[in-house]
Amino acid sequence: MPAGGARPAGRGRQNGRERGHAAAAAAEGARHVGCRQVAPAGRANRLKATPGKDVFTDYFDSQGLASEPTAFSGRSDYGPFIAVGIPAGGLFTGAEGTKTPEQVALYGGLATFEGEPVSYDPCYHQGCDSLEQEGTQGYDPDLYAALDASYAGALEGNVNTKALDEMSDAAAHGVMTFAMTSSAVGGTAKGGGSGARAGTLEFKGSHQQK
């Protein structure tokens, strides 16, 4: 089974929203956040950004971790959902795109190796996208040794365990936020990334008091 780039770390539906976290531990990943929702009927551009992305960006800010937006235009992990009007959002460490020197300063890793640009996931959709890479198609042992050294030994095969820990924590935060409220989907501030609200959340039985 794919280990780093091709395997989604999680997917689910909450409050009418599809949440997918694809390529959540790419060997050379960056912290990308993407969200899209359907715009009101009649608009020429049917898709617009949704405040749901703030759930993730605010979380990363609270942890002192950089993040950046990514194009969210219809890749296979979420495209079918936004095509039928289901808001979608999630996290993405990268795939075939290449890491810039500016991103290396933010996230670590390598922008080039032996004079060639390095992609976020050098084994994207190849046989070496595995925990056991030796002898697999596309595997470059020298490149992966350099990547592993740049991340202080965080790579296990094609999985960057540092990125996996960070993105899994952010995904768990998103799950908790959307489980408690759907307001971020509708575009209000109540679903903000910090989950903070005036006063203390109190429940009567299973019912949240508002």
PyRosetta script that sets phi, psi and omega in degrees:
from pyrosetta import init, pose_from_sequence

init()
pose = pose_from_sequence("MPAGGARPAGRGRQNGRERGHAAAAAAEGARHVGCRQVAPAGRANRLKATPGKDVFTDYFDSQGLASEPTAFSGRSDYGPFIAVGIPAGGLFTGAEGTKTPEQVALYGGLATFEGEPVSYDPCYHQGCDSLEQEGTQGYDPDLYAALDASYAGALEGNVNTKALDEMSDAAAHGVMTFAMTSSAVGGTAKGGGSGARAGTLEFKGSHQQK")
pose.set_psi(1, 141.6)
pose.set_omega(1, 178.9)
pose.set_phi(2, -56.0)
pose.set_psi(2, 144.4)
pose.set_omega(2, -172.8)
pose.set_phi(3, -104.0)
pose.set_psi(3, -45.3)
pose.set_omega(3, -171.2)
pose.set_phi(4, -114.9)
pose.set_psi(4, -63.1)
pose.set_omega(4, -170.2)
pose.set_phi(5, -82.2)
pose.set_psi(5, -38.4)
pose.set_omega(5, -169.3)
pose.set_phi(6, -93.6)
pose.set_psi(6, -17.2)
pose.set_omega(6, -174.1)
pose.set_phi(7, -91.9)
pose.set_psi(7, 123.6)
pose.set_omega(7, 174.5)
pose.set_phi(8, -63.5)
pose.set_psi(8, 140.0)
pose.set_omega(8, 176.5)
pose.set_phi(9, -78.9)
pose.set_psi(9, -24.1)
pose.set_omega(9, 178.2)
pose.set_phi(10, -175.8)
pose.set_psi(10, 153.7)
pose.set_omega(10, 177.6)
pose.set_phi(11, -152.5)
pose.set_psi(11, 143.7)
pose.set_omega(11, 177.9)
pose.set_phi(12, -168.9)
pose.set_psi(12, 167.8)
pose.set_omega(12, 175.9)
pose.set_phi(13, -112.2)
pose.set_psi(13, 130.0)
pose.set_omega(13, 175.9)
pose.set_phi(14, -140.2)
pose.set_psi(14, 126.0)
pose.set_omega(14, 176.0)
pose.set_phi(15, 52.1)
pose.set_psi(15, 44.4)
pose.set_omega(15, 177.2)
pose.set_phi(16, 72.2)
pose.set_psi(16, 21.2)
pose.set_omega(16, -177.2)
pose.set_phi(17, -126.8)
pose.set_psi(17, 137.5)
pose.set_omega(17, 174.8)
pose.set_phi(18, -93.0)
pose.set_psi(18, 129.8)
pose.set_omega(18, 178.7)
pose.set_phi(19, -122.2)
pose.set_psi(19, 121.3)
pose.set_omega(19, -179.9)
pose.set_phi(20, -130.2)
pose.set_psi(20, 138.8)
pose.set_omega(20, 178.9)
pose.set_phi(21, -122.2)
pose.set_psi(21, 93.2)
pose.set_omega(21, -174.1)
pose.set_phi(22, -100.2)
pose.set_psi(22, 148.6)
pose.set_omega(22, 179.9)
pose.set_phi(23, 49.3)
pose.set_psi(23, 53.8)
pose.set_omega(23, -173.0)
pose.set_phi(24, -86.3)
pose.set_psi(24, 3.4)
pose.set_omega(24, 179.6)
pose.set_phi(25, -148.3)
pose.set_psi(25, 39.7)
pose.set_omega(25, 179.1)
pose.set_phi(26, -59.0)
pose.set_psi(26, 144.9)
pose.set_omega(26, -173.8)
pose.set_phi(27, -56.7)
pose.set_psi(27, -34.6)
pose.set_omega(27, -176.4)
pose.set_phi(28, -116.3)
pose.set_psi(28, 29.2)
pose.set_omega(28, -166.0)
pose.set_phi(29, -68.2)
pose.set_psi(29, 161.9)
pose.set_omega(29, 169.3)
pose.set_phi(30, -122.0)
pose.set_psi(30, 165.9)
pose.set_omega(30, -179.1)
pose.set_phi(31, -92.2)
pose.set_psi(31, 92.3)
pose.set_omega(31, 179.6)
pose.set_phi(32, -98.3)
pose.set_psi(32, 140.8)
pose.set_omega(32, 177.4)
pose.set_phi(33, -124.2)
pose.set_psi(33, 131.7)
pose.set_omega(33, 178.3)
pose.set_phi(34, -139.3)
pose.set_psi(34, 139.4)
pose.set_omega(34, 176.3)
pose.set_phi(35, -148.6)
pose.set_psi(35, 143.0)
pose.set_omega(35, 175.2)
pose.set_phi(36, -142.2)
pose.set_psi(36, 148.6)
pose.set_omega(36, 174.1)
pose.set_phi(37, -141.5)
pose.set_psi(37, 165.0)
pose.set_omega(37, -177.6)
pose.set_phi(38, -79.9)
pose.set_psi(38, 131.4)
pose.set_omega(38, 178.0)
pose.set_phi(39, -78.9)
pose.set_psi(39, 163.1)
pose.set_omega(39, 178.5)
pose.set_phi(40, -55.1)
pose.set_psi(40, 150.1)
pose.set_omega(40, -177.3)
pose.set_phi(41, -57.1)
pose.set_psi(41, 142.8)
pose.set_omega(41, 175.7)
pose.set_phi(42, 97.5)
pose.set_psi(42, -13.7)
pose.set_omega(42, 178.4)
pose.set_phi(43, -77.8)
pose.set_psi(43, 142.4)
pose.set_omega(43, -179.2)
pose.set_phi(44, -63.5)
pose.set_psi(44, -43.0)
pose.set_omega(44, 177.3)
pose.set_phi(45, -92.3)
pose.set_psi(45, 107.9)
pose.set_omega(45, -172.2)
pose.set_phi(46, -74.7)
pose.set_psi(46, -16.1)
pose.set_omega(46, -176.4)
pose.set_phi(47, -115.3)
pose.set_psi(47, 140.9)
pose.set_omega(47, 176.1)
pose.set_phi(48, -139.8)
pose.set_psi(48, 163.3)
pose.set_omega(48, 177.3)
pose.set_phi(49, -68.2)
pose.set_psi(49, 149.3)
pose.set_omega(49, 178.9)
pose.set_phi(50, -117.1)
pose.set_psi(50, 143.4)
pose.set_omega(50, 179.0)
pose.set_phi(51, -60.9)
pose.set_psi(51, -10.0)
pose.set_omega(51, 178.2)
pose.set_phi(52, -56.7)
pose.set_psi(52, -25.9)
pose.set_omega(52, 179.7)
pose.set_phi(53, -63.5)
pose.set_psi(53, -25.2)
pose.set_omega(53, 179.6)
pose.set_phi(54, -63.7)
pose.set_psi(54, -25.9)
pose.set_omega(54, 176.7)
pose.set_phi(55, -57.3)
pose.set_psi(55, -40.3)
pose.set_omega(55, -179.4)
pose.set_phi(56, -83.1)
pose.set_psi(56, -46.4)
pose.set_omega(56, -177.4)
pose.set_phi(57, -65.3)
pose.set_psi(57, -38.7)
pose.set_omega(57, 177.1)
pose.set_phi(58, -65.0)
pose.set_psi(58, -37.1)
pose.set_omega(58, 177.9)
pose.set_phi(59, -62.5)
pose.set_psi(59, -49.1)
pose.set_omega(59, -179.6)
pose.set_phi(60, -61.0)
pose.set_psi(60, -40.5)
pose.set_omega(60, 177.4)
pose.set_phi(61, -59.1)
pose.set_psi(61, -41.1)
pose.set_omega(61, -177.9)
pose.set_phi(62, -66.4)
pose.set_psi(62, -22.8)
pose.set_omega(62, 179.2)
pose.set_phi(63, -97.1)
pose.set_psi(63, 2.5)
pose.set_omega(63, -178.3)
pose.set_phi(64, 70.1)
pose.set_psi(64, 30.0)
pose.set_omega(64, -177.9)
pose.set_phi(65, -113.0)
pose.set_psi(65, 132.9)
pose.set_omega(65, 177.7)
pose.set_phi(66, -70.6)
pose.set_psi(66, 152.1)
pose.set_omega(66, 172.4)
pose.set_phi(67, -151.2)
pose.set_psi(67, 169.6)
pose.set_omega(67, -179.8)
pose.set_phi(68, -153.2)
pose.set_psi(68, 155.2)
pose.set_omega(68, 179.3)
pose.set_phi(69, -73.4)
pose.set_psi(69, 157.1)
pose.set_omega(69, 175.0)
pose.set_phi(70, -131.5)
pose.set_psi(70, 152.2)
pose.set_omega(70, 176.1)
pose.set_phi(71, -58.5)
pose.set_psi(71, 133.7)
pose.set_omega(71, -178.3)
pose.set_phi(72, -128.2)
pose.set_psi(72, 75.0)
pose.set_omega(72, -165.6)
pose.set_phi(73, -119.3)
pose.set_psi(73, 9.0)
pose.set_omega(73, 172.8)
pose.set_phi(74, 127.4)
pose.set_psi(74, 24.6)
pose.set_omega(74, 175.4)
pose.set_phi(75, -62.4)
pose.set_psi(75, 162.2)
pose.set_omega(75, -168.6)
pose.set_phi(76, -63.5)
pose.set_psi(76, -22.4)
pose.set_omega(76, -178.8)
pose.set_phi(77, -66.8)
pose.set_psi(77, -28.6)
pose.set_omega(77, -174.5)
pose.set_phi(78, -136.9)
pose.set_psi(78, -13.6)
pose.set_omega(78, -177.2)
pose.set_phi(79, -50.5)
pose.set_psi(79, -45.6)
pose.set_omega(79, -179.3)
pose.set_phi(80, -61.6)
pose.set_psi(80, -26.2)
pose.set_omega(80, 179.7)
pose.set_phi(81, -74.4)
pose.set_psi(81, -50.8)
pose.set_omega(81, -178.8)
pose.set_phi(82, -67.5)
pose.set_psi(82, -24.2)
pose.set_omega(82, 179.0)
pose.set_phi(83, -66.5)
pose.set_psi(83, -25.6)
pose.set_omega(83, -179.7)
pose.set_phi(84, -111.5)
pose.set_psi(84, 18.3)
pose.set_omega(84, 171.0)
pose.set_phi(85, 90.5)
pose.set_psi(85, 13.4)
pose.set_omega(85, 178.3)
pose.set_phi(86, -95.9)
pose.set_psi(86, 117.9)
pose.set_omega(86, 178.1)
pose.set_phi(87, -56.4)
pose.set_psi(87, 144.0)
pose.set_omega(87, -177.2)
pose.set_phi(88, -137.7)
pose.set_psi(88, 150.1)
pose.set_omega(88, 177.3)
pose.set_phi(89, -164.7)
pose.set_psi(89, 163.8)
pose.set_omega(89, 178.3)
pose.set_phi(90, 170.6)
pose.set_psi(90, -165.3)
pose.set_omega(90, -174.4)
pose.set_phi(91, -118.5)
pose.set_psi(91, 151.6)
pose.set_omega(91, -172.6)
pose.set_phi(92, -154.5)
pose.set_psi(92, 121.4)
pose.set_omega(92, 178.2)
pose.set_phi(93, -89.4)
pose.set_psi(93, -11.9)
pose.set_omega(93, 176.2)
pose.set_phi(94, 123.0)
pose.set_psi(94, 166.0)
pose.set_omega(94, -178.5)
pose.set_phi(95, -139.3)
pose.set_psi(95, -107.3)
pose.set_omega(95, -174.0)
pose.set_phi(96, -84.3)
pose.set_psi(96, -11.7)
pose.set_omega(96, 178.1)
pose.set_phi(97, -65.4)
pose.set_psi(97, 162.0)
pose.set_omega(97, -177.2)
pose.set_phi(98, -105.4)
pose.set_psi(98, 146.5)
pose.set_omega(98, -178.6)
pose.set_phi(99, -81.1)
pose.set_psi(99, 137.5)
pose.set_omega(99, 180.0)
pose.set_phi(100, -91.5)
pose.set_psi(100, 160.6)
pose.set_omega(100, 174.7)
pose.set_phi(101, -57.8)
pose.set_psi(101, -35.0)
pose.set_omega(101, 178.5)
pose.set_phi(102, -64.6)
pose.set_psi(102, -37.4)
pose.set_omega(102, 178.0)
pose.set_phi(103, -71.1)
pose.set_psi(103, -34.1)
pose.set_omega(103, 175.9)
pose.set_phi(104, -59.7)
pose.set_psi(104, -39.8)
pose.set_omega(104, 179.0)
pose.set_phi(105, -63.7)
pose.set_psi(105, -29.8)
pose.set_omega(105, -178.7)
pose.set_phi(106, -87.3)
pose.set_psi(106, -41.0)
pose.set_omega(106, -169.3)
pose.set_phi(107, -116.6)
pose.set_psi(107, -8.8)
pose.set_omega(107, -174.4)
pose.set_phi(108, 85.8)
pose.set_psi(108, -173.6)
pose.set_omega(108, 179.7)
pose.set_phi(109, 92.3)
pose.set_psi(109, -156.4)
pose.set_omega(109, -175.4)
pose.set_phi(110, -131.8)
pose.set_psi(110, 138.7)
pose.set_omega(110, 173.0)
pose.set_phi(111, -89.2)
pose.set_psi(111, -32.3)
pose.set_omega(111, 179.0)
pose.set_phi(112, -139.1)
pose.set_psi(112, 157.3)
pose.set_omega(112, 174.2)
pose.set_phi(113, -144.5)
pose.set_psi(113, 122.3)
pose.set_omega(113, -176.5)
pose.set_phi(114, 52.0)
pose.set_psi(114, 40.9)
pose.set_omega(114, 175.1)
pose.set_phi(115, 82.4)
pose.set_psi(115, 0.6)
pose.set_omega(115, -178.5)
pose.set_phi(116, -113.4)
pose.set_psi(116, 145.2)
pose.set_omega(116, 177.5)
pose.set_phi(117, -64.9)
pose.set_psi(117, 150.0)
pose.set_omega(117, -178.9)
pose.set_phi(118, -112.2)
pose.set_psi(118, 129.9)
pose.set_omega(118, -179.9)
pose.set_phi(119, -80.5)
pose.set_psi(119, 162.5)
pose.set_omega(119, 177.3)
pose.set_phi(120, -57.2)
pose.set_psi(120, -40.3)
pose.set_omega(120, 179.8)
pose.set_phi(121, -129.9)
pose.set_psi(121, 92.4)
pose.set_omega(121, -177.1)
pose.set_phi(122, -61.0)
pose.set_psi(122, -17.1)
pose.set_omega(122, -179.7)
pose.set_phi(123, -110.2)
pose.set_psi(123, 20.9)
pose.set_omega(123, -177.8)
pose.set_phi(124, -56.7)
pose.set_psi(124, 122.4)
pose.set_omega(124, 179.2)
pose.set_phi(125, 57.5)
pose.set_psi(125, 33.3)
pose.set_omega(125, 176.0)
pose.set_phi(126, -125.1)
pose.set_psi(126, 167.2)
pose.set_omega(126, -178.6)
pose.set_phi(127, -61.7)
pose.set_psi(127, -25.3)
pose.set_omega(127, -177.6)
pose.set_phi(128, -80.8)
pose.set_psi(128, 2.0)
pose.set_omega(128, 173.3)
pose.set_phi(129, -77.5)
pose.set_psi(129, 74.7)
pose.set_omega(129, -169.5)
pose.set_phi(130, -155.6)
pose.set_psi(130, 159.4)
pose.set_omega(130, 172.5)
pose.set_phi(131, -73.0)
pose.set_psi(131, -28.3)
pose.set_omega(131, 177.6)
pose.set_phi(132, -110.3)
pose.set_psi(132, 98.0)
pose.set_omega(132, -171.6)
pose.set_phi(133, -94.2)
pose.set_psi(133, -22.6)
pose.set_omega(133, -173.9)
pose.set_phi(134, -54.3)
pose.set_psi(134, 126.0)
pose.set_omega(134, 177.2)
pose.set_phi(135, 79.9)
pose.set_psi(135, 4.3)
pose.set_omega(135, -178.6)
pose.set_phi(136, -89.9)
pose.set_psi(136, 158.4)
pose.set_omega(136, -178.3)
pose.set_phi(137, -65.5)
pose.set_psi(137, 129.7)
pose.set_omega(137, 176.9)
pose.set_phi(138, 90.3)
pose.set_psi(138, -5.9)
pose.set_omega(138, -174.9)
pose.set_phi(139, -75.5)
pose.set_psi(139, 127.5)
pose.set_omega(139, 176.2)
pose.set_phi(140, -115.9)
pose.set_psi(140, 98.2)
pose.set_omega(140, -174.8)
pose.set_phi(141, -61.8)
pose.set_psi(141, -34.2)
pose.set_omega(141, 180.0)
pose.set_phi(142, -67.5)
pose.set_psi(142, -42.4)
pose.set_omega(142, 177.8)
pose.set_phi(143, -61.9)
pose.set_psi(143, -45.6)
pose.set_omega(143, -176.7)
pose.set_phi(144, -70.6)
pose.set_psi(144, -29.6)
pose.set_omega(144, 173.8)
pose.set_phi(145, -65.1)
pose.set_psi(145, -40.9)
pose.set_omega(145, 178.9)
pose.set_phi(146, -67.7)
pose.set_psi(146, -40.7)
pose.set_omega(146, 178.1)
pose.set_phi(147, -64.0)
pose.set_psi(147, -44.4)
pose.set_omega(147, -179.5)
pose.set_phi(148, -60.9)
pose.set_psi(148, -41.2)
pose.set_omega(148, 178.3)
pose.set_phi(149, -65.0)
pose.set_psi(149, -37.7)
pose.set_omega(149, -178.5)
pose.set_phi(150, -68.8)
pose.set_psi(150, -22.2)
pose.set_omega(150, 177.6)
pose.set_phi(151, -107.3)
pose.set_psi(151, 21.7)
pose.set_omega(151, 175.4)
pose.set_phi(152, 55.2)
pose.set_psi(152, 41.1)
pose.set_omega(152, 175.4)
pose.set_phi(153, 80.5)
pose.set_psi(153, 21.4)
pose.set_omega(153, -175.5)
pose.set_phi(154, -82.3)
pose.set_psi(154, -9.7)
pose.set_omega(154, -177.1)
pose.set_phi(155, -84.2)
pose.set_psi(155, 135.6)
pose.set_omega(155, 169.1)
pose.set_phi(156, -124.1)
pose.set_psi(156, 101.5)
pose.set_omega(156, -170.4)
pose.set_phi(157, 61.6)
pose.set_psi(157, -128.0)
pose.set_omega(157, 179.6)
pose.set_phi(158, -94.9)
pose.set_psi(158, 14.6)
pose.set_omega(158, 179.7)
pose.set_phi(159, -103.9)
pose.set_psi(159, 125.3)
pose.set_omega(159, 172.9)
pose.set_phi(160, -90.0)
pose.set_psi(160, 103.5)
pose.set_omega(160, -173.9)
pose.set_phi(161, -67.0)
pose.set_psi(161, -28.9)
pose.set_omega(161, 176.4)
pose.set_phi(162, -64.9)
pose.set_psi(162, -47.8)
pose.set_omega(162, 178.1)
pose.set_phi(163, -64.0)
pose.set_psi(163, -39.0)
pose.set_omega(163, -179.9)
pose.set_phi(164, -61.4)
pose.set_psi(164, -43.2)
pose.set_omega(164, 178.4)
pose.set_phi(165, -61.8)
pose.set_psi(165, -47.3)
pose.set_omega(165, -177.0)
pose.set_phi(166, -65.4)
pose.set_psi(166, -44.9)
pose.set_omega(166, -176.6)
pose.set_phi(167, -74.4)
pose.set_psi(167, -32.7)
pose.set_omega(167, 177.2)
pose.set_phi(168, -65.4)
pose.set_psi(168, -39.9)
pose.set_omega(168, 177.2)
pose.set_phi(169, -63.4)
pose.set_psi(169, -41.6)
pose.set_omega(169, 178.5)
pose.set_phi(170, -65.8)
pose.set_psi(170, -40.1)
pose.set_omega(170, 178.3)
pose.set_phi(171, -63.8)
pose.set_psi(171, -41.4)
pose.set_omega(171, 178.4)
pose.set_phi(172, -63.3)
pose.set_psi(172, -38.8)
pose.set_omega(172, 176.5)
pose.set_phi(173, -61.5)
pose.set_psi(173, -42.5)
pose.set_omega(173, 178.7)
pose.set_phi(174, -63.8)
pose.set_psi(174, -42.1)
pose.set_omega(174, 178.3)
pose.set_phi(175, -58.9)
pose.set_psi(175, -46.6)
pose.set_omega(175, -179.3)
pose.set_phi(176, -63.4)
pose.set_psi(176, -43.7)
pose.set_omega(176, -178.6)
pose.set_phi(177, -61.7)
pose.set_psi(177, -49.7)
pose.set_omega(177, -176.7)
pose.set_phi(178, -74.2)
pose.set_psi(178, -21.6)
pose.set_omega(178, 175.1)
pose.set_phi(179, -70.2)
pose.set_psi(179, -28.2)
pose.set_omega(179, -176.5)
pose.set_phi(180, -91.6)
pose.set_psi(180, -23.6)
pose.set_omega(180, -178.2)
pose.set_phi(181, -154.7)
pose.set_psi(181, 150.0)
pose.set_omega(181, 172.7)
pose.set_phi(182, -104.0)
pose.set_psi(182, 4.9)
pose.set_omega(182, -171.5)
pose.set_phi(183, -66.1)
pose.set_psi(183, -28.8)
pose.set_omega(183, 178.9)
pose.set_phi(184, -64.8)
pose.set_psi(184, -31.1)
pose.set_omega(184, 178.2)
pose.set_phi(185, -68.3)
pose.set_psi(185, -39.4)
pose.set_omega(185, 179.9)
pose.set_phi(186, -77.8)
pose.set_psi(186, -10.4)
pose.set_omega(186, 174.2)
pose.set_phi(187, 95.7)
pose.set_psi(187, 25.4)
pose.set_omega(187, 175.1)
pose.set_phi(188, -103.9)
pose.set_psi(188, 171.2)
pose.set_omega(188, -176.0)
pose.set_phi(189, -78.3)
pose.set_psi(189, -10.6)
pose.set_omega(189, -173.7)
pose.set_phi(190, -65.4)
pose.set_psi(190, -23.1)
pose.set_omega(190, -179.8)
pose.set_phi(191, -96.7)
pose.set_psi(191, 28.2)
pose.set_omega(191, -179.5)
pose.set_phi(192, -59.1)
pose.set_psi(192, 156.8)
pose.set_omega(192, -172.9)
pose.set_phi(193, -60.9)
pose.set_psi(193, -30.5)
pose.set_omega(193, -177.5)
pose.set_phi(194, -77.1)
pose.set_psi(194, -18.3)
pose.set_omega(194, -177.9)
pose.set_phi(195, 73.2)
pose.set_psi(195, 6.8)
pose.set_omega(195, -176.9)
pose.set_phi(196, -76.9)
pose.set_psi(196, 141.2)
pose.set_omega(196, 175.9)
pose.set_phi(197, -139.8)
pose.set_psi(197, 159.1)
pose.set_omega(197, 177.3)
pose.set_phi(198, -64.2)
pose.set_psi(198, 131.2)
pose.set_omega(198, -179.0)
pose.set_phi(199, 79.2)
pose.set_psi(199, -169.6)
pose.set_omega(199, -177.5)
pose.set_phi(200, -110.5)
pose.set_psi(200, 138.8)
pose.set_omega(200, 176.5)
pose.set_phi(201, -65.6)
pose.set_psi(201, 129.6)
pose.set_omega(201, 178.2)
pose.set_phi(202, -131.8)
pose.set_psi(202, 148.3)
pose.set_omega(202, -177.3)
pose.set_phi(203, -125.0)
pose.set_psi(203, 145.8)
pose.set_omega(203, 169.9)
pose.set_phi(204, -115.9)
pose.set_psi(204, 105.9)
pose.set_omega(204, -170.0)
pose.set_phi(205, 64.3)
pose.set_psi(205, -126.5)
pose.set_omega(205, 179.5)
pose.set_phi(206, -96.1)
pose.set_psi(206, 6.3)
pose.set_omega(206, -174.1)
pose.set_phi(207, -104.4)
pose.set_psi(207, 125.4)
pose.set_omega(207, 178.1)
pose.set_phi(208, -74.1)
pose.set_psi(208, 133.3)
pose.set_omega(208, 177.9)
pose.set_phi(209, -87.1)
pose.set_psi(209, 127.6)
pose.set_omega(209, -177.1)
pose.set_phi(210, -108.9)
pose.dump_pdb("model.pdb")
